[in-house]
Amino acid sequence: MRTRSLLALAGTVTALTVAVAVPASADGSAVLTTGSAGGPAAAVGDTLTAPLAAGTTATLYSSATGTSGVTCTSSQFTATVTGNPTAPGTATESVTGHTFNSSSCTSNVTGVLGVSSITVDNLPYSATVGSDGTLTVSPASGSTIQTTVKLRTLLGTITCVYQAPSLTGKADNSDSSIAFTNQQFTKSSGSSLCFANGYFTAKYAPVTDAGVPVYVN
């Protein structure tokens, strides 16, 4: 079973980052805390990880309202905390990994037999997490968020490359999750079988630091 770096099909990517929309009100707490809202601060250098939320899928559809495209049931992101000030404020992270298990991915695009791989390119990305739970993922200066999707067809494997200037997600303390909804990617290269736009939707939970849930304050 092969796992490839992805986006944000993500993702992301994808990737991407930390938990929570309902702000905590504990005085003096950091933006990112572990174990509870207002708990111990996540330390700079800590690694945060999250799989897809149980029972959910990551999708890259050809339209924001359609159901044609690629669906995966196994994906994970990894990020490193690079800044975690006192709340209210904005924490920063480096998104170092966003993977999709290609064996868990399927496609219902006409003419496509299966998914060979989904790879998130140009990592690491930078991410910011505000006390209101807003998450923004951005590429390095001069780069772009990019996902490469390889699909199996009767005529062989085709490669579809999709790009986005940034991604926006939302964190939720109720389940230590982050969610991306209809984040638009545009095809930069690929066969006519590659749809012109890709809309990425996924929910990752729980976001953890050494196995302990992460909260946003």
LINLIN-V198973 format. One line per field, one symbol per residue. ss: DSSP state (@ for helix, = for strand, . for the rest). A space follows every 10 residues. Layout:
ss=???
//
This chain:
ss=..===..... .......... .........= .===.....= =.....==== ==.....=== =.......== ==..====== ===..=...= ========== =@@@===... .========= =...====== ...=====.. ....====== ===..===== ====.===== ==....==== =========. ......==== =====..==. .=====.
//
